[in-house]
């Protein structure tokens, strides 16, 4: 009888996970649809400030593992790379650290893969000692 209860709990848990995944897919779909014209208009502008470019990339960053959003992210980077190279370089490195870590291995920026290690070690030690 206990196995039946566990199986039912598992099925309910799995169904909840499937619903969550479906909701996330819908959010990504909606974001791609909503951001497309905004990014097009933004990139067509004659001028944007570094803060505006950074803000746009911040909006896109959280969903940049989605191919459609990544293309928009790249479009903004390509459009403003000559006007704000430092800003664009920062966002490219942030993308690589978050979504393309392997691309940093063996190059001068490999240290970026470890810049949060000290923070993690401090948090981990704090949790262990409590």
C-alpha positions, 0 to 999 in steps of 0.5 A, a space after each residue: 500500500 505504501 508503494 502505491 502512495 509513493 507512486 501517486 505522490 511521484 505522479 503528482 510531483 511529476 505533473 506539477 513539474 510538467 505544469 511548471 515547465 509548460 508555464 516557463 515555455 509560455 513565458 519564454 514564448 511571450 517574451 520572444 514575441 514581446 521583445 522582438 519589436 522593442 529590440 527592432 525599434 531600439 536597434 533602429 534608433 540613431 542614438 541610445 545611451 550606454 545606460 539604455 543599452 545596458 538596460 536592454 541587455 539586462 532585460 534580455 539576459 535572463 532569457 538569453 539561453 533561448 535561441 530567439 532571445 539570444 539572437 536579439 541579445 546579439 543584435 543589440 551587441 552588434 548594433 552598439 559595439 562601436 559606440 559602447 565597446 566596454 559595455 558590450 564587452 561586459 555583457 558578452 563576458 556575462 553571457 559567456 560566464 552564465 551560458 557558455 562557460 566552456 568558451 572561457 576555458 584556455 583563454 585569458 578570461 578563464 579566471 572569470 569562471 572562478 570569480 564567485 568561488 570565494 563568495 561560494 566558499 564563504 557561504 558554504 562555510 557559514 552554512 556548515 558551521 551553523 
